Amino acid sequence: MSGSREKRSYEQQCGLAIALDVIGERWTLLVVRELLVRPRRYRELLDALPGIGTNLLAERLRGLEEAGLVTRLDPDRRTAGYALTERGAALRGAVVSMARFGLDLAGQQPGPSHPVARASWAVLAIEAMTIGARTEGIDETYEFTVDDEVFSVVVAGDSVRVQPGAASDPVLTVRTDAATFMDIGTGHLDPVEALLGGRVTTTGPVAAVTRCLRTLGLTAARPDGRSAPARAVAPEYQGVGPDRRS
């Protein structure tokens, strides 16, 4: 690596240790997280990573460039933006799996007293939440707007994919803010309570809301072994949203 900072290494002939030599430093994987959503300008990365500091961000980006994981959109301008290379994009599966692990951990402990949330984090969270989804042959698309971040969840047969941008013909649209979304994803807020309280709004049939919740793993088991969204699908829930068709 360039510069005077000494590169630390585990010096172990182990695939995991070798990977951690490159991406194991503080903030590095969070930089990757942001670039997995889309290419970012330097200032966008600073805004999305509160607390990192400009010098440390520059150092982490330089290290990722030297490892062949990140490239500059304009090599002559640091502020022009950064994107993942093919090698960097290959980290998606590992990062999403760790995000799922973290969401599960968060559900077992109290939420932070001063939580920080960014809309872009919801994209990775949604992808993590769909791991092991029970799609049951569904073929439909859900569009999410979290603050100013728009993305879609496309369910087709046994597959679920998350893609940036608006959907062409979503069966359901969902709007919320980043803090509410992360509270739901970490299990600190029941999605039905969020709907009834107006923290989440939807457009589409109630049945699609139920299917969307199931796809995201936001379901609880009934005594008969079937599943129901969150804590209940009570009669009062049937009036939520502007479209009550099934």
CORRAGI-V837169 format. One record per helix or strand of 2 or more residues. SS is the DSSP state (@ for helix, = for strand). FROM is the first residue (numbers start at 1). TO is the last residue. Records with the same first field share a line. If there is no record, write none. Layout:
SS->FROM-TO / FROM-TO
//
This chain:
@->15-23 / 28-37 / 42-48 / 54-66 / 78-80 / 86-89 / 92-106 / 119-129 / 178-185 / 191-196 / 206-215 / 235-239
=->70-72 / 82-84 / 139-146 / 149-156 / 159-164 / 172-176 / 201-204 / 219-221 / 227-229
//
